C-alpha cells in the first residue's frame, strides 16, 4: 500500500472497520484521489481499528472471526502483516462465569505510558494491556466492582441490540490516572486513580425510558468525547439527545434542544473540532417510535454547531437529496488533524464520505463496502 502522494508527503489513510473485514483507504484531498486497500480478514466483524499515535505505525484491531471468537490483532508495520494477541481480553474461566462476546473499543494509553492500551467490551468490562496489545488483563477496580452489574444493566431485562457495551474510553491528556468511559446502557463513569475506583457522572441527563428519568445511572450514552484543547470540557451524543459538560460543574447540559424539531437530536456519533472548543458535528438519525435508524426522512445531513450548541446548521451538499436511508454508527465518524480540517464518515450502507471544507460539502470516497462499524483518519509512517 502506497502511503505517499506525488510530492513525497504522507497520504491520509482511513482505517475502516466493517461487518465483514477491515479496509485501508488512502488518498490526498488536494489530488481528490482515494484508493481502497483490502480487505483484511474478510468475513471477520471488525468493531474498531486504531493507530497508536505514539509511534505512528502500530495498529490494533478488535475483530470477531465468526466461530473462532473475539480477539485482538496487532500490526507493527502499518498494516502489512498482522499477529493475534497471545492473551485477548477475557474473563476468568469459572463455571457460570461471563464471556467476552466482542471488543467494542480500543484506546491507546496516555502519552507517558508507551505500550499501554485499554479495551472496552461486551458485556461491559474494562481490560488493560501494558505490552502493546499482546496480553490483556482485567481492570479489577471496575470489573469486580460490586455495582458493576447494576451500572451496566446486566441481568435486569434491558439489553440493547447486540448486547450492552463499554465504549468511548477517554483519557485526560494531563493525567494518566483520570479517565472516562460510556456504557450503553448504563451511563458515563469516571476514575481519578487509573481505574481503582469509579463513580457515575450522569447528573443532568434525562432518559425517558427509565423509571426515574434522572437516575444516577442507567442512561444510554452513544458517544463521549473529551476536548483535546480543554480536557475539562466533554461532549456527548446519547439515546435521548446531545449534551455538553464543564467538568467543574459536573452537570450535563442538553445542547441538542436547539436542533430543528423535525430532525431531532438523536444519533450515534459526535466529532469535535480539534482546534475549536465550541465546534462539533453530529449525524442525526430517525429515532421515532420503532427506531428505524435511518436518516430523518431519508435525507442525510450533518449538523454543526459553532457556539457550543446554542445553534446548529445543516450541512448536506453532496449527500442524496432523498431516499438516503442510512445512518452512521458511534465509531464511524471522525476528523483528521490537518490545517484544512477533513471530516469523514462511514455508513450502514457501506459508503465512506469525506468533507474538506469543514462539512460544507461532501464527496463519496468509497462505495459498496460492508456496513461500516468504525472509521479513523491518520497518517501512517513506516
N, C-alpha and C positions, 0 to 999 in steps of 0.2 A: 504494500500500500504506500503510495507516494504521499508524504506529509508536507511537501514544499510546493510553493507556486513558482511561476516562471522567474520571479525575482529572487528566488532563493529564500523566501520567507516561509515560516511555518504556516500551513493551512489551518483553518478551523476544522476540527473534527467533532462531529456529533456522535456521541455514544448512545446507541439506540437499543433499549431492551424491549423485546416484544413477546407476544404469547408463544411464538414459535422460533425463538432464537435471537441472537444479537447481530447488529449491523454497525459498521463504522462508515459514516458519510462524511467525506472530506471535500472542502471547497473553499473558494475565495469570494467574499461578497463583491469585491472590486471587479472580478472577472465573471461573476454570475455563472460559475461552473461548479457543479456538485457531482461527485462520483460515489455510488453506493458500493461498499465492500462488504463481503459476507455471502451467505450467513455464517455465523459462528454458532456451533451446537444447534443446528437446525432441528426443530421439534421440541427443544427444551424451553420451558417458560423462564424468561429472564426478567425478574422483577426490578433489578437495579444493576447498572453498570457504571462504575465510578472511577475517576482518575485520582491518584494520590498527588495532591498539589505540592507535596514536599519534595518530590523528585521529578515530576512531570512525565513519567513513563510507566509507573506501576499501575495496573488496572485490577480492580476486584469486581467479580460478577456474582450476583446472587441468582442461582439457577435451580431449576427443578426438572431434571431429565426424566420425566414420566415415572415409571415404576421404580426407578433407581433411588428416588428420594431426594430431598433438598440438600444442596451443597453449595460450597463457595469455590470458584475458580480464580486463579491468580496468574497474571501475565506481568513479567518484568521487562518486556521488550516491546511495549506499546501495542500489544495485541497480536504479535506474530505467532507466539506459542503460549500454551496455557497448561497449568498444573492444578490438580484438585487439591484443596486443603486436606491435610492429613487428619485433622480433627475439626469438622464443621460444627457450627452451633448445634447443641443437643442438650436435652435434659438428662439427668441421671437415669439409667435403666433400672426401674423398680416396678414391681407388679402394680398395675393400676395407675402408673405414672403418666405424665404428659409426653407428647411427642411434638417436635417442631414440624409443622406442616410445610412451611416455607419461610425463607428470609425475605423480608419486605424492604428493609432499608440498610444501606451500608454508609458509614460515616467515617472519614479519616479523622484521626485524633488531633489533638492540639498541636500547633507548630512546634512546641517544645518537646513533643513526645514522638519522635520518628519511629515508625513501625507499629504504633498503636492504632487500632481500628475498633469501631463499635458496630454492632448489628442489632436491629430490631426485627422481631419475628412474629409469626402467627403460630400458636396463640401468643398474646403479648408477653414478651420477655426480652431482657437485655443481655447481650453477650459482648465480651471484650477479647481482642487479640493483641498481644504485645510483640508478635514476630511477623508483622506484615500480612497477616491474614491466613497463616498456615494452620495455627492451632487456636481454638476459641474456648474461653472459659465463661461460665455463668457469673453474672454480676449479682452476688448474693443479696446485696442491700436492697435490690428490687425483687428479684426472682423468688426470694424466700421471705419477703415482707408479709406479715400476717394479713395485710389489707389488699394484697395483690389481686386476688380473685374478685374481690368486690370492686376495686378500682377498674379492673379490666372487664367487668360484666361477664365473667366466666361462670357458667353453671346457673345463670339467672334467667334463662329462656329468651335472651335477646342477643342474637348473633347477626352481624352484617353479612351480606353475600361474600362467600369465600373465606369467612372467618374473621374474628376480631384481630386487629393488628397493631403493632407498635411501629411508629414511623417518625419522620421529621426530627431525628436526633440533632440537636443544635448545641454547639459548644461555644462558650463565651471566649472570644479571641484574646481576652485579657487574663483569663484564669481557667486553667485546665480542669479545675475542680467544679466549675459552675456549668451545669448542663440542663437542657430541657428536652422533653420529647412529648409526642402526642400519642394517645391510644384511641382507636376507633372501635367501638365506643368506649369512653372512659373519661377522656379529658386531657388537659395539659398537666405535666408533672415536672418538678424542678428538684435539683440537688445542688448543694453548695460544698459538698465534701467528696466529689468524684464518685458518687453512687452509693455511698454507705447508707445514707438516709435520703428519703424522698418526701415531698409534700405536694398535694394538689394545688393548682394555680388556675382556678376557673371562675373566680368572682367576676360577675358582670355578664357572663354567658347565659343566655336564656334558651332553653331547649324544650320546645312544646311537647315533645314525645315523652318526657319524663313525668312521673307523678308530681314531683316538685321541680318545675322548670328551671329554678335557680339553685339546684342542689350543688353540694360541694364537689361532686364528681358524677360521672355517668354521661357526660356530653360527648359529642362526636366531632372532634377537630379533623378536618380533611388534610390541611397542610399548615404547618407552623414554620415561620421564618424569623430569625434574629437578624437585625440590620448590621452589616459589617462596619458602617461608619459610626453607628451609635448602638452598641450591644445592649443598652438598656431599653431599646425600642423593639417591640415584637409586633408582627402582623400575623393574622390567621384567617384562613378560609374554613368555615365549618359547615356542618349539615344544615345549619339554620341561618347562616349569614357570614359577613365579613367583619372582622374585629381588629382592633389595634390596642396595644397596651404600652404605657410607660411603666417600666418595672417598679420604679419607686412608688407608684400609685397602687400597684398590684390589683388593678381593676381593668377588665376588658371593656372597650367602648365599641358599640355597634356602628361602625362607619358605613356598612352596607345599606343603611337606611336611605342614603342619598341616591342609590341606584334607581333607574326607571322602574316604576311599579310593574309594567308589563313584562319586564325582563327578570326582575328579582335579583337577589344576591346569593343564590345557591350555586355552588360549583365545587370543583376539586382543587385546582392549583392556585397558587398565588406567587408572583415573581416580584422581587424588589429591585429598584434601580440601585446599582452598587455605589453610585456617587450622588444620590439624592434621597434624603431620608423621607421625603414626602411623596415620592413617585412609586406607584405599584401598578401591576396589571393582574387581572383575573380573566377567566374564561367561563362565563355563566352557562348553566345548563337548566333544562326544564326539570324543576323539582315539584311538579304538581302532584295530584292525588296518587297516581301509580308510579311516579318517579321514572319516566321514560329514559332519563339520562341522555338526552339529545339536546342540540342547540335549540333555544326557545323559538318556536315557530319554524324550525328548520332553517333559520337564518343565522349562521355562526358569526360571532364577533368577539373581539377582545374589548374589555373596558379598562381605561386607565384613569387613575387619579394623580393629580399633580400637587394636591394640597392636603395630603394625609387623610383622604376620604371624605372631605367636605363636599366634593363634587366628583362626578365621573363622566368621561366622554367615550363614545362608541368609536371603535376602530375596526372597520370591516372591509376596507378596499382590497380587492383581490380574492376574498372568500366568495363562495357561491351566494348568489342573491336569494336563492330559495332552494328547497329540497337538499339542504346540507345537514343530514340527520346524523351528526357525530358529536362526540364530546372529547374532552381532554382529561386524562387521569391525573392524580395528585402529583406524580413524579414526572409528568410528561410535558412540562412547560418550563423553560429556563431562559437565561440570558448568557451572553459571553461577557468578557471583560474589556472589550475593545473600546477605543476612544470614541468611535462611532458605534454606539451600542447596538448589538444584534440581539433579536428575540427569536425564539424557536419554540415550536410546539408540535407534538405528535398526537395523532387522533386515534380514536377507536376504529376508524375506517382504514387505517394503515397509511395515511399520508403524513409527511413531515413538511411543515411550513416554516418560512423564515421572514423576518422583517428587519430591514437595515436602516429604518428611519424612525426607530422607537415606537413601532406599532402603527404608524400612519398607513402603511400599505404592506401587503403580504404576498409572497411568492411561494408556489409549491416547489419544494426541493426534491421530493421523492414521493412515489406513489406505489400502490399495490403491495406494501409491506404487510406483515401480520399486524394485528392490533397492537398499538404502541403502549407499553407499560411505563417506560422511563426514558428520559432524554437529558443529556448533559452536553454542554458546549465547552470544548477545551482546545488547547494547542499542545499536541503530543511532541515530546522530544525523544531522541534515540541515543 
